[in-house]
Amino acid sequence: MSARAFWSHAVQARAPAARYALPVPAEARRALSSAWMLLALAALAASGVFAVLLVLSRAPAIKDVFPLVDFFHVALVVHVDLSVLVWFLAFAGTLWTLNSTPHAMGLGWGALALALAGAALMALAPFAGSGRPVMSNYIPVLDEPVFLAGLVAFGAGVALAVARGMLAVPPVGVRLDGGAALRFGLNTSLVSAGVALIAFAWSLARAPHGLDPRDYYGLAFWGGGHVLQFTYTLLMFVAWLCLAEAGGAPLPLTPRTAVLLFGIGLAAVFATPVIYLAYDLGSVEYHRILTWLMRFGGGLAIAPFALAVVIGLARAAPPSGEERTLRAALAASLLLFGAGGLIGFAISGSNVKIPAHYHGCIVGVTLAFMGLAYHLLPRLGFGAVRPGPATTQLWLYAAGQLLHIGGLVWSGGYGVQRKVAGAAEALHGAREIAAMGLMGFGGLIAVAGGLMFVVLAFGAVLRRRAPEPAVRARP
């Protein structure tokens, strides 16, 4: 018996009999899923343009040559909103549509149209509006009509997508196989997104007018932004299960265990209305308890999922073909998400350790979505990306981001402040300059990896082929 056959036999003997695979829908939902995917890819491509300007505006030496310091905050706002808010929620729209029945398709297309118009306005706002960046947490904004109109339109599109997802949600059923567990996980992300939207609306209704823009938007986005992190994490768990299954490294989680962990990951979300009812919007207790909720309530399901990923990868047979790409996405996602979580324990004060923390976590989610995009593109009727370039892209992006957050953590130890650029960084010594240089170097590598993903993904989009036959999820 060959080594590969031995490993395959051993893995099959120990792996759970679950099948964590997303269904391939019929033509109408496949088209809507594909459209959400294209919006997600377009947002990531546009964010890359602003990422180049953003990295250059903070890198030593280069920042003194190019007059980009005044543009730093504008680039940061648009880059963050496109690469996190639009990319994540548009990709969520892809998964929610894959997980739906054929009901309310008109509502689904209306949701996409609003989201597309909103994202376009947000991307064009720096060139059509008057700027005025406000570096509010979770959703930074340009406090001017063009950008705000885009943000409202995109939010309305997401709200309609969530409503359509809940109206067209397929039954999980009483038989908890892998497909049912995945449907349950996607349903929990829908519920979490719905609670986040309620929190945003609640905050906007209660936030006093006449405040300084930074204070106003800080109050408006704090609660809903915390809940959105639960949504992203739940979607990442779904991606991990799919990547591990398709990558030949199934996780040692039975469907019942997976459902339990999804439920634990969602449970803390339901404390959000209680917090809103119990405390004033601007109170210390409101901010503190929401932070604790995300830190502790959101972390309960992460460790078991992460351990399952480690075990699944460790005992898997040697990969071949697409498996190499999907396992790379799974391993890199876990690495960056874990690094971001560990950095969170080292935060003290308002310095660049804070963006290092959330960069790691956000990039962990992004890598999982990138790998899942490679897996889904041919199943949605597009071409397949060759495993070699795809795997290289994932590790290039991951390595760049590790260097980037490593430089930020190093700089944070010297007290370099967050959300500043140019002379405001106050880089007085060689060590501070070296730390920020590492950040800039890693950022440029990460930008190259991100752009490589966009090129590979859009190359697959241009190579359309006959999609796979529809596979109906069992009730």
DRENDO-1510 file (C-alpha; in Angstrom, 1 decimal, always signed):
<recs>
REC; n; res; u; v; w
REC; 1; MET; +0.0; +0.0; +0.0 .
REC; 2; SER; +1.4; +3.4; -1.0 .
REC; 3; ALA; +1.9; +6.2; +1.6 .
REC; 4; ARG; -0.9; +8.2; +0.0 .
REC; 5; ALA; -3.3; +5.3; +0.1 .
REC; 6; PHE; -2.4; +4.6; +3.7 .
REC; 7; TRP; -3.0; +8.2; +4.7 .
REC; 8; SER; -6.3; +8.3; +2.8 .
REC; 9; HIS; -7.5; +5.1; +4.5 .
REC; 10; ALA; -6.5; +6.4; +7.9 .
REC; 11; VAL; -8.2; +9.7; +7.5 .
REC; 12; GLN; -11.4; +8.2; +6.2 .
REC; 13; ALA; -11.4; +5.8; +9.2 .
REC; 14; ARG; -11.2; +8.7; +11.6 .
REC; 15; ALA; -13.0; +11.5; +9.8 .
REC; 16; PRO; -16.7; +12.2; +10.6 .
REC; 17; ALA; -19.2; +11.0; +8.1 .
REC; 18; ALA; -20.3; +14.6; +7.4 .
REC; 19; ARG; -20.3; +16.3; +4.1 .
REC; 20; TYR; -19.9; +20.1; +4.6 .
REC; 21; ALA; -20.5; +21.3; +1.1 .
REC; 22; LEU; -22.5; +24.3; -0.2 .
REC; 23; PRO; -25.3; +23.3; -2.6 .
REC; 24; VAL; -25.1; +24.4; -6.3 .
REC; 25; PRO; -28.4; +26.2; -6.9 .
REC; 26; ALA; -30.6; +26.4; -10.0 .
REC; 27; GLU; -30.0; +29.0; -12.7 .
REC; 28; ALA; -31.8; +32.0; -11.2 .
REC; 29; ARG; -30.1; +31.8; -7.8 .
REC; 30; ARG; -26.8; +30.9; -9.4 .
REC; 31; ALA; -27.0; +34.1; -11.4 .
REC; 32; LEU; -27.7; +36.2; -8.3 .
REC; 33; SER; -25.0; +34.5; -6.4 .
REC; 34; SER; -22.6; +35.2; -9.2 .
REC; 35; ALA; -23.6; +38.8; -9.3 .
REC; 36; TRP; -22.9; +39.2; -5.5 .
REC; 37; MET; -19.5; +37.5; -6.1 .
REC; 38; LEU; -18.7; +40.0; -8.8 .
REC; 39; LEU; -19.6; +42.9; -6.5 .
REC; 40; ALA; -17.3; +41.5; -3.8 .
REC; 41; LEU; -14.4; +41.1; -6.2 .
REC; 42; ALA; -14.9; +44.6; -7.7 .
REC; 43; ALA; -14.9; +46.1; -4.1 .
REC; 44; LEU; -11.6; +44.3; -3.4 .
REC; 45; ALA; -10.1; +45.5; -6.6 .
REC; 46; ALA; -11.1; +49.1; -5.9 .
REC; 47; SER; -9.8; +48.9; -2.4 .
REC; 48; GLY; -6.4; +47.8; -3.7 .
REC; 49; VAL; -6.0; +51.2; -5.5 .
REC; 50; PHE; -6.5; +53.0; -2.2 .
REC; 51; ALA; -4.3; +50.5; -0.4 .
REC; 52; VAL; -1.4; +51.5; -2.5 .
REC; 53; LEU; -1.8; +55.1; -1.7 .
REC; 54; LEU; -2.4; +54.3; +2.0 .
REC; 55; VAL; +0.8; +52.2; +2.4 .
REC; 56; LEU; +2.9; +54.8; +0.5 .
REC; 57; SER; +1.6; +57.6; +2.7 .
REC; 58; ARG; +3.1; +55.9; +5.8 .
REC; 59; ALA; +6.3; +54.2; +4.6 .
REC; 60; PRO; +9.5; +56.0; +5.6 .
REC; 61; ALA; +11.3; +57.9; +2.9 .
REC; 62; ILE; +8.6; +57.4; +0.3 .
REC; 63; LYS; +6.1; +59.4; +2.4 .
REC; 64; ASP; +8.4; +62.4; +2.2 .
REC; 65; VAL; +8.7; +62.2; -1.6 .
REC; 66; PHE; +5.1; +61.9; -2.5 .
REC; 67; PRO; +2.6; +64.5; -1.3 .
REC; 68; LEU; +0.1; +62.0; +0.0 .
REC; 69; VAL; -0.1; +62.8; +3.6 .
REC; 70; ASP; -3.3; +65.0; +3.2 .
REC; 71; PHE; -4.9; +62.1; +1.3 .
REC; 72; PHE; -4.0; +59.5; +4.0 .
REC; 73; HIS; -7.3; +59.7; +5.9 .
REC; 74; VAL; -9.4; +59.8; +2.7 .
REC; 75; ALA; -7.6; +56.7; +1.4 .
REC; 76; LEU; -7.9; +54.9; +4.7 .
REC; 77; VAL; -11.7; +55.5; +4.9 .
REC; 78; VAL; -12.4; +54.2; +1.4 .
REC; 79; HIS; -9.9; +51.4; +1.6 .
REC; 80; VAL; -11.4; +50.1; +4.9 .
REC; 81; ASP; -15.0; +50.4; +3.8 .
REC; 82; LEU; -14.4; +48.6; +0.5 .
REC; 83; SER; -12.0; +45.9; +1.7 .
REC; 84; VAL; -14.0; +45.1; +4.8 .
REC; 85; LEU; -17.6; +46.3; +4.8 .
REC; 86; VAL; -18.4; +45.9; +1.1 .
REC; 87; TRP; -16.2; +42.8; +0.4 .
REC; 88; PHE; -17.4; +40.9; +3.4 .
REC; 89; LEU; -21.1; +41.7; +3.1 .
REC; 90; ALA; -21.1; +41.2; -0.7 .
REC; 91; PHE; -19.5; +37.8; -0.2 .
REC; 92; ALA; -22.0; +37.1; +2.5 .
REC; 93; GLY; -24.7; +37.9; -0.1 .
REC; 94; THR; -23.1; +35.2; -2.3 .
REC; 95; LEU; -23.4; +32.6; +0.5 .
REC; 96; TRP; -26.8; +33.6; +1.6 .
REC; 97; THR; -28.1; +33.3; -1.9 .
REC; 98; LEU; -26.5; +29.9; -2.3 .
REC; 99; ASN; -28.3; +28.9; +0.9 .
REC; 100; SER; -31.8; +30.1; -0.2 .
REC; 101; THR; -34.9; +28.8; -1.8 .
REC; 102; PRO; -36.2; +30.3; -5.1 .
REC; 103; HIS; -38.6; +32.7; -3.2 .
REC; 104; ALA; -38.5; +36.5; -3.4 .
REC; 105; MET; -35.9; +36.7; -6.3 .
REC; 106; GLY; -37.0; +40.2; -7.2 .
REC; 107; LEU; -36.2; +41.3; -3.7 .
REC; 108; GLY; -32.8; +39.7; -4.1 .
REC; 109; TRP; -32.0; +41.6; -7.3 .
REC; 110; GLY; -33.3; +44.8; -5.8 .
REC; 111; ALA; -30.9; +44.3; -2.8 .
REC; 112; LEU; -28.0; +43.8; -5.2 .
REC; 113; ALA; -28.8; +46.9; -7.2 .
REC; 114; LEU; -28.9; +49.1; -4.1 .
REC; 115; ALA; -25.7; +47.6; -2.8 .
REC; 116; LEU; -23.9; +48.1; -6.1 .
REC; 117; ALA; -25.0; +51.7; -6.4 .
REC; 118; GLY; -24.0; +52.4; -2.9 .
REC; 119; ALA; -20.5; +50.8; -3.3 .
REC; 120; ALA; -20.0; +52.8; -6.5 .
REC; 121; LEU; -20.8; +56.1; -4.8 .
REC; 122; MET; -18.5; +55.3; -1.9 .
REC; 123; ALA; -15.6; +54.5; -4.3 .
REC; 124; LEU; -16.2; +57.7; -6.3 .
REC; 125; ALA; -16.8; +60.0; -3.3 .
REC; 126; PRO; -13.1; +61.0; -2.9 .
REC; 127; PHE; -13.1; +62.4; -6.5 .
REC; 128; ALA; -16.7; +63.8; -6.6 .
REC; 129; GLY; -17.2; +64.9; -3.0 .
REC; 130; SER; -15.5; +67.3; -0.6 .
REC; 131; GLY; -13.6; +64.8; +1.6 .
REC; 132; ARG; -13.8; +65.5; +5.4 .
REC; 133; PRO; -12.8; +62.0; +6.6 .
REC; 134; VAL; -14.0; +60.9; +10.0 .
REC; 135; MET; -12.0; +58.0; +11.5 .
REC; 136; SER; -14.9; +56.4; +13.4 .
REC; 137; ASN; -14.4; +52.8; +14.5 .
REC; 138; TYR; -15.8; +50.0; +12.4 .
REC; 139; ILE; -17.2; +52.2; +9.6 .
REC; 140; PRO; -15.1; +55.3; +8.9 .
REC; 141; VAL; -16.8; +57.8; +6.8 .
REC; 142; LEU; -16.3; +60.9; +4.6 .
REC; 143; ASP; -18.7; +63.4; +6.1 .
REC; 144; GLU; -20.1; +64.7; +2.9 .
REC; 145; PRO; -23.3; +63.9; +0.8 .
REC; 146; VAL; -21.9; +61.7; -1.9 .
REC; 147; PHE; -20.2; +59.2; +0.4 .
REC; 148; LEU; -23.0; +59.2; +2.9 .
REC; 149; ALA; -25.6; +58.6; +0.2 .
REC; 150; GLY; -23.5; +55.6; -1.0 .
REC; 151; LEU; -23.2; +54.2; +2.6 .
REC; 152; VAL; -27.0; +54.5; +3.1 .
REC; 153; ALA; -27.7; +52.8; -0.2 .
REC; 154; PHE; -25.3; +50.0; +0.5 .
REC; 155; GLY; -26.8; +49.5; +3.9 .
REC; 156; ALA; -30.3; +49.4; +2.5 .
REC; 157; GLY; -29.1; +46.8; +0.0 .
REC; 158; VAL; -27.7; +44.6; +2.7 .
REC; 159; ALA; -30.9; +45.0; +4.8 .
REC; 160; LEU; -32.9; +43.8; +1.8 .
REC; 161; ALA; -30.5; +40.9; +1.3 .
REC; 162; VAL; -30.9; +39.9; +4.9 .
REC; 163; ALA; -34.7; +40.2; +4.7 .
REC; 164; ARG; -34.7; +38.1; +1.5 .
REC; 165; GLY; -32.4; +35.6; +3.1 .
REC; 166; MET; -34.8; +35.2; +6.0 .
REC; 167; LEU; -37.8; +34.9; +3.8 .
REC; 168; ALA; -36.1; +32.3; +1.5 .
REC; 169; VAL; -34.3; +30.4; +4.2 .
REC; 170; PRO; -34.3; +26.6; +3.6 .
REC; 171; PRO; -35.3; +24.4; +6.5 .
REC; 172; VAL; -32.5; +22.8; +8.4 .
REC; 173; GLY; -34.5; +19.7; +9.0 .
REC; 174; VAL; -34.3; +17.1; +11.8 .
REC; 175; ARG; -31.5; +15.1; +10.2 .
REC; 176; LEU; -28.3; +16.9; +11.1 .
REC; 177; ASP; -25.9; +16.0; +8.3 .
REC; 178; GLY; -23.1; +18.2; +7.2 .
REC; 179; GLY; -25.3; +20.2; +4.8 .
REC; 180; ALA; -27.8; +20.9; +7.5 .
REC; 181; ALA; -25.1; +22.1; +9.8 .
REC; 182; LEU; -23.8; +24.5; +7.1 .
REC; 183; ARG; -27.3; +25.8; +6.5 .
REC; 184; PHE; -27.6; +26.4; +10.3 .
REC; 185; GLY; -24.3; +28.2; +10.3 .
REC; 186; LEU; -25.4; +30.5; +7.4 .
REC; 187; ASN; -28.7; +31.1; +9.2 .
REC; 188; THR; -26.9; +32.2; +12.3 .
REC; 189; SER; -24.9; +34.7; +10.3 .
REC; 190; LEU; -28.2; +36.0; +8.8 .
REC; 191; VAL; -29.6; +36.5; +12.3 .
REC; 192; SER; -26.4; +38.2; +13.5 .
REC; 193; ALA; -26.5; +40.5; +10.5 .
REC; 194; GLY; -30.1; +41.3; +11.2 .
REC; 195; VAL; -29.3; +42.2; +14.9 .
REC; 196; ALA; -26.4; +44.4; +13.6 .
REC; 197; LEU; -28.8; +46.3; +11.4 .
REC; 198; ILE; -31.2; +46.8; +14.3 .
REC; 199; ALA; -28.3; +48.1; +16.4 .
REC; 200; PHE; -27.2; +50.5; +13.7 .
REC; 201; ALA; -30.8; +51.9; +13.4 .
REC; 202; TRP; -31.2; +52.0; +17.2 .
REC; 203; SER; -28.0; +53.9; +17.6 .
REC; 204; LEU; -28.8; +56.4; +14.8 .
REC; 205; ALA; -32.2; +57.1; +16.5 .
REC; 206; ARG; -30.6; +57.7; +19.9 .
REC; 207; ALA; -27.4; +59.5; +19.0 .
REC; 208; PRO; -27.8; +63.2; +19.8 .
REC; 209; HIS; -27.4; +65.6; +16.9 .
REC; 210; GLY; -25.1; +68.6; +17.1 .
REC; 211; LEU; -22.1; +66.5; +18.2 .
REC; 212; ASP; -18.7; +66.7; +16.7 .
REC; 213; PRO; -18.8; +64.3; +13.6 .
REC; 214; ARG; -16.3; +61.9; +15.2 .
REC; 215; ASP; -18.3; +61.6; +18.3 .
REC; 216; TYR; -21.6; +61.3; +16.4 .
REC; 217; TYR; -20.4; +58.6; +14.0 .
REC; 218; GLY; -18.6; +56.9; +16.9 .
REC; 219; LEU; -21.8; +56.5; +18.7 .
REC; 220; ALA; -23.8; +55.6; +15.6 .
REC; 221; PHE; -21.5; +52.7; +14.6 .
REC; 222; TRP; -20.1; +51.3; +17.8 .
REC; 223; GLY; -22.9; +48.8; +18.7 .
REC; 224; GLY; -23.7; +47.6; +15.2 .
REC; 225; GLY; -20.0; +47.4; +14.4 .
REC; 226; HIS; -19.4; +45.0; +17.3 .
REC; 227; VAL; -22.3; +42.7; +16.2 .
REC; 228; LEU; -21.0; +42.7; +12.6 .
REC; 229; GLN; -17.8; +41.1; +13.9 .
REC; 230; PHE; -19.9; +38.1; +15.1 .
REC; 231; THR; -21.4; +37.9; +11.6 .
REC; 232; TYR; -18.0; +37.8; +9.9 .
REC; 233; THR; -16.7; +35.2; +12.4 .
REC; 234; LEU; -19.7; +32.9; +11.8 .
REC; 235; LEU; -19.2; +33.2; +8.1 .
REC; 236; MET; -15.5; +32.4; +8.5 .
REC; 237; PHE; -16.5; +29.2; +10.4 .
REC; 238; VAL; -18.7; +28.2; +7.4 .
REC; 239; ALA; -15.8; +28.9; +5.1 .
REC; 240; TRP; -13.4; +26.8; +7.3 .
REC; 241; LEU; -15.8; +23.8; +7.2 .
REC; 242; CYS; -16.2; +24.0; +3.4 .
REC; 243; LEU; -12.5; +24.5; +2.7 .
REC; 244; ALA; -11.5; +21.6; +5.0 .
REC; 245; GLU; -14.1; +19.3; +3.4 .
REC; 246; ALA; -13.2; +20.2; -0.2 .
REC; 247; GLY; -9.5; +20.3; +0.6 .
REC; 248; GLY; -9.4; +16.7; +1.8 .
REC; 249; ALA; -8.8; +17.7; +5.4 .
REC; 250; PRO; -12.2; +17.2; +7.0 .
REC; 251; LEU; -12.5; +18.6; +10.5 .
REC; 252; PRO; -13.2; +16.2; +13.4 .
REC; 253; LEU; -16.5; +17.9; +14.1 .
REC; 254; THR; -19.8; +16.0; +13.9 .
REC; 255; PRO; -22.7; +18.0; +12.5 .
REC; 256; ARG; -24.3; +18.2; +16.0 .
REC; 257; THR; -21.0; +19.6; +17.4 .
REC; 258; ALA; -20.8; +22.1; +14.5 .
REC; 259; VAL; -24.4; +23.2; +15.2 .
REC; 260; LEU; -23.6; +23.6; +18.9 .
REC; 261; LEU; -20.6; +25.8; +18.1 .
REC; 262; PHE; -22.5; +28.0; +15.7 .
REC; 263; GLY; -25.2; +28.4; +18.4 .
REC; 264; ILE; -22.5; +29.4; +20.9 .
REC; 265; GLY; -21.0; +31.8; +18.4 .
REC; 266; LEU; -24.5; +33.4; +18.0 .
REC; 267; ALA; -25.6; +33.4; +21.6 .
REC; 268; ALA; -23.7; +36.5; +22.7 .
REC; 269; VAL; -25.4; +38.5; +19.9 .
REC; 270; PHE; -28.8; +38.3; +21.7 .
REC; 271; ALA; -27.4; +40.3; +24.6 .
REC; 272; THR; -27.1; +43.4; +22.4 .
REC; 273; PRO; -30.8; +44.6; +22.8 .
REC; 274; VAL; -30.4; +44.1; +26.6 .
REC; 275; ILE; -27.3; +46.4; +26.6 .
REC; 276; TYR; -29.2; +49.0; +24.6 .
REC; 277; LEU; -32.1; +48.9; +27.0 .
REC; 278; ALA; -29.9; +49.0; +30.1 .
REC; 279; TYR; -27.4; +51.8; +29.3 .
REC; 280; ASP; -27.2; +55.1; +27.6 .
REC; 281; LEU; -25.6; +55.2; +24.2 .
REC; 282; GLY; -22.6; +57.2; +25.4 .
REC; 283; SER; -22.1; +55.7; +28.8 .
REC; 284; VAL; -18.9; +54.0; +29.9 .
REC; 285; GLU; -20.8; +50.9; +30.8 .
REC; 286; TYR; -22.3; +50.7; +27.3 .
REC; 287; HIS; -18.9; +50.8; +25.6 .
REC; 288; ARG; -17.2; +48.5; +28.1 .
REC; 289; ILE; -19.8; +45.8; +28.1 .
REC; 290; LEU; -20.0; +45.7; +24.3 .
REC; 291; THR; -16.2; +45.3; +24.2 .
REC; 292; TRP; -16.4; +42.5; +26.7 .
REC; 293; LEU; -19.2; +40.9; +24.7 .
REC; 294; MET; -17.1; +40.7; +21.6 .
REC; 295; ARG; -13.9; +39.7; +23.4 .
REC; 296; PHE; -15.3; +36.9; +25.5 .
REC; 297; GLY; -18.7; +36.0; +24.1 .
REC; 298; GLY; -17.3; +36.0; +20.5 .
REC; 299; GLY; -14.3; +33.9; +21.5 .
REC; 300; LEU; -16.1; +30.9; +23.0 .
REC; 301; ALA; -16.5; +29.1; +19.7 .
REC; 302; ILE; -13.2; +30.2; +18.1 .
REC; 303; ALA; -10.9; +27.9; +20.1 .
REC; 304; PRO; -12.8; +24.6; +19.3 .
REC; 305; PHE; -13.1; +25.5; +15.6 .
REC; 306; ALA; -9.4; +26.5; +15.5 .
REC; 307; LEU; -8.3; +23.2; +17.3 .
REC; 308; ALA; -10.5; +21.2; +14.8 .
REC; 309; VAL; -8.7; +23.0; +11.9 .
REC; 310; VAL; -5.3; +22.1; +13.3 .
REC; 311; ILE; -6.2; +18.5; +13.8 .
REC; 312; GLY; -7.9; +18.2; +10.4 .
REC; 313; LEU; -4.8; +19.6; +8.6 .
REC; 314; ALA; -2.4; +17.5; +10.7 .
REC; 315; ARG; -4.0; +14.2; +9.9 .
REC; 316; ALA; -4.9; +14.8; +6.3 .
REC; 317; ALA; -3.3; +12.9; +3.4 .
REC; 318; PRO; -0.9; +14.7; +1.1 .
REC; 319; PRO; -2.8; +17.2; -1.0 .
REC; 320; SER; -3.2; +17.2; -4.8 .
REC; 321; GLY; -4.6; +19.7; -7.3 .
REC; 322; GLU; -7.1; +22.1; -5.8 .
REC; 323; GLU; -6.6; +20.6; -2.4 .
REC; 324; ARG; -3.3; +22.4; -2.0 .
REC; 325; THR; -5.0; +25.8; -2.6 .
REC; 326; LEU; -7.9; +25.2; -0.3 .
REC; 327; ARG; -5.6; +23.9; +2.5 .
REC; 328; ALA; -3.3; +26.9; +2.0 .
REC; 329; ALA; -6.3; +29.2; +2.5 .
REC; 330; LEU; -7.4; +27.3; +5.6 .
REC; 331; ALA; -4.0; +27.3; +7.2 .
REC; 332; ALA; -3.3; +30.9; +6.3 .
REC; 333; SER; -6.7; +32.0; +7.6 .
REC; 334; LEU; -6.1; +30.3; +10.9 .
REC; 335; LEU; -2.6; +31.7; +11.2 .
REC; 336; LEU; -3.6; +35.3; +10.6 .
REC; 337; PHE; -6.8; +35.2; +12.6 .
REC; 338; GLY; -4.9; +33.6; +15.5 .
REC; 339; ALA; -2.1; +36.2; +15.3 .
REC; 340; GLY; -4.7; +39.0; +15.4 .
REC; 341; GLY; -6.3; +37.5; +18.4 .
REC; 342; LEU; -3.1; +37.1; +20.3 .
REC; 343; ILE; -2.1; +40.7; +19.5 .
REC; 344; GLY; -5.3; +41.8; +21.1 .
REC; 345; PHE; -4.0; +40.7; +24.5 .
REC; 346; ALA; -0.9; +43.0; +24.1 .
REC; 347; ILE; -2.9; +46.2; +23.5 .
REC; 348; SER; -2.3; +49.0; +25.9 .
REC; 349; GLY; -3.2; +52.6; +24.9 .
REC; 350; SER; -4.1; +54.1; +21.6 .
REC; 351; ASN; -1.3; +53.0; +19.3 .
REC; 352; VAL; -0.8; +51.0; +16.2 .
REC; 353; LYS; -1.1; +47.7; +18.1 .
REC; 354; ILE; -4.9; +48.2; +17.7 .
REC; 355; PRO; -4.9; +48.1; +13.9 .
REC; 356; ALA; -2.4; +45.2; +14.1 .
REC; 357; HIS; -5.0; +43.3; +16.1 .
REC; 358; TYR; -7.9; +43.9; +13.8 .
REC; 359; HIS; -5.8; +43.6; +10.6 .
REC; 360; GLY; -4.9; +40.1; +11.7 .
REC; 361; CYS; -8.5; +39.1; +12.4 .
REC; 362; ILE; -9.9; +40.8; +9.3 .
REC; 363; VAL; -7.2; +39.2; +7.1 .
REC; 364; GLY; -8.0; +35.8; +8.6 .
REC; 365; VAL; -11.6; +36.2; +7.4 .
REC; 366; THR; -10.4; +37.5; +4.0 .
REC; 367; LEU; -8.1; +34.6; +3.4 .
REC; 368; ALA; -10.9; +32.1; +4.1 .
REC; 369; PHE; -13.2; +34.0; +1.7 .
REC; 370; MET; -10.4; +34.1; -1.0 .
REC; 371; GLY; -10.0; +30.3; -0.7 .
REC; 372; LEU; -13.7; +29.8; -0.9 .
REC; 373; ALA; -14.0; +32.1; -3.9 .
REC; 374; TYR; -11.5; +29.9; -5.7 .
REC; 375; HIS; -13.6; +26.9; -4.9 .
REC; 376; LEU; -16.9; +28.5; -5.8 .
REC; 377; LEU; -16.0; +30.3; -9.1 .
REC; 378; PRO; -16.1; +27.2; -11.3 .
REC; 379; ARG; -19.3; +26.0; -9.6 .
REC; 380; LEU; -20.9; +29.3; -10.5 .
REC; 381; GLY; -20.1; +28.9; -14.1 .
REC; 382; PHE; -16.8; +30.7; -14.3 .
REC; 383; GLY; -13.4; +29.3; -15.1 .
REC; 384; ALA; -11.1; +27.5; -12.5 .
REC; 385; VAL; -7.9; +29.1; -11.2 .
REC; 386; ARG; -4.8; +26.9; -11.5 .
REC; 387; PRO; -3.8; +25.6; -8.1 .
REC; 388; GLY; -0.1; +26.7; -8.4 .
REC; 389; PRO; -0.7; +30.5; -8.9 .
REC; 390; ALA; -3.7; +30.4; -6.4 .
REC; 391; THR; -1.6; +28.8; -3.7 .
REC; 392; THR; +1.3; +31.2; -4.3 .
REC; 393; GLN; -1.1; +34.2; -4.1 .
REC; 394; LEU; -2.6; +33.1; -0.7 .
REC; 395; TRP; +0.8; +32.6; +0.9 .
REC; 396; LEU; +2.2; +35.9; -0.6 .
REC; 397; TYR; -0.8; +37.8; +0.8 .
REC; 398; ALA; -0.6; +36.1; +4.2 .
REC; 399; ALA; +3.2; +36.6; +4.4 .
REC; 400; GLY; +2.8; +40.3; +3.5 .
REC; 401; GLN; +0.1; +40.8; +6.1 .
REC; 402; LEU; +2.2; +39.0; +8.8 .
REC; 403; LEU; +5.1; +41.4; +8.1 .
REC; 404; HIS; +2.7; +44.3; +8.1 .
REC; 405; ILE; +1.1; +43.6; +11.5 .
REC; 406; GLY; +4.5; +42.6; +12.8 .
REC; 407; GLY; +5.8; +46.1; +12.0 .
REC; 408; LEU; +2.7; +47.6; +13.5 .
REC; 409; VAL; +3.2; +45.7; +16.8 .
REC; 410; TRP; +6.9; +46.6; +16.9 .
REC; 411; SER; +6.0; +50.3; +16.2 .
REC; 412; GLY; +3.3; +50.2; +18.8 .
REC; 413; GLY; +5.9; +49.2; +21.4 .
REC; 414; TYR; +7.5; +52.6; +20.7 .
REC; 415; GLY; +4.2; +54.4; +21.1 .
REC; 416; VAL; +3.5; +55.2; +17.4 .
REC; 417; GLN; -0.1; +56.4; +17.3 .
REC; 418; ARG; -2.8; +55.0; +15.1 .
REC; 419; LYS; -4.6; +56.8; +12.3 .
REC; 420; VAL; -1.7; +59.3; +11.7 .
REC; 421; ALA; +0.8; +59.8; +8.9 .
REC; 422; GLY; +3.8; +61.9; +7.9 .
REC; 423; ALA; +5.4; +64.1; +10.6 .
REC; 424; ALA; +2.6; +63.2; +13.1 .
REC; 425; GLU; +4.1; +59.7; +13.3 .
REC; 426; ALA; +7.0; +61.2; +15.3 .
REC; 427; LEU; +9.6; +58.6; +14.2 .
REC; 428; HIS; +12.6; +59.8; +16.1 .
REC; 429; GLY; +15.0; +56.8; +16.1 .
REC; 430; ALA; +16.4; +54.1; +13.8 .
REC; 431; ARG; +14.3; +51.4; +15.5 .
REC; 432; GLU; +11.0; +53.3; +15.0 .
REC; 433; ILE; +11.9; +53.9; +11.4 .
REC; 434; ALA; +12.9; +50.2; +10.9 .
REC; 435; ALA; +9.6; +49.1; +12.5 .
REC; 436; MET; +7.5; +51.3; +10.3 .
REC; 437; GLY; +9.6; +50.3; +7.3 .
REC; 438; LEU; +8.8; +46.6; +8.0 .
REC; 439; MET; +5.1; +47.6; +8.2 .
REC; 440; GLY; +5.4; +49.4; +4.8 .
REC; 441; PHE; +7.3; +46.6; +3.2 .
REC; 442; GLY; +4.9; +44.0; +4.4 .
REC; 443; GLY; +2.0; +46.2; +3.3 .
REC; 444; LEU; +3.3; +46.4; -0.2 .
REC; 445; ILE; +3.8; +42.6; -0.4 .
REC; 446; ALA; +0.2; +42.2; +0.9 .
REC; 447; VAL; -1.1; +44.7; -1.7 .
REC; 448; ALA; +0.7; +42.7; -4.4 .
REC; 449; GLY; -0.9; +39.5; -3.1 .
REC; 450; GLY; -4.3; +41.2; -3.0 .
REC; 451; LEU; -3.9; +42.4; -6.6 .
REC; 452; MET; -2.8; +39.0; -7.7 .
REC; 453; PHE; -6.0; +37.5; -6.2 .
REC; 454; VAL; -8.1; +40.1; -8.2 .
REC; 455; VAL; -6.2; +39.3; -11.4 .
REC; 456; LEU; -6.6; +35.5; -10.9 .
REC; 457; ALA; -10.3; +35.8; -9.9 .
REC; 458; PHE; -11.3; +38.1; -12.7 .
REC; 459; GLY; -9.3; +35.9; -15.1 .
REC; 460; ALA; -11.6; +33.1; -14.1 .
REC; 461; VAL; -14.6; +35.3; -14.5 .
REC; 462; LEU; -13.6; +36.0; -18.1 .
REC; 463; ARG; -13.3; +32.2; -18.8 .
REC; 464; ARG; -16.9; +31.3; -18.5 .
REC; 465; ARG; -17.8; +27.7; -18.8 .
REC; 466; ALA; -20.9; +25.5; -18.4 .
REC; 467; PRO; -21.8; +25.5; -14.7 .
REC; 468; GLU; -22.1; +22.4; -12.6 .
REC; 469; PRO; -25.6; +20.9; -12.4 .
REC; 470; ALA; -27.8; +22.2; -9.7 .
REC; 471; VAL; -27.6; +20.2; -6.5 .
REC; 472; ARG; -30.6; +20.7; -4.2 .
REC; 473; ALA; -29.9; +20.7; -0.5 .
REC; 474; ARG; -31.7; +18.0; +1.4 .
REC; 475; PRO; -34.3; +19.3; +3.8 .
</recs>
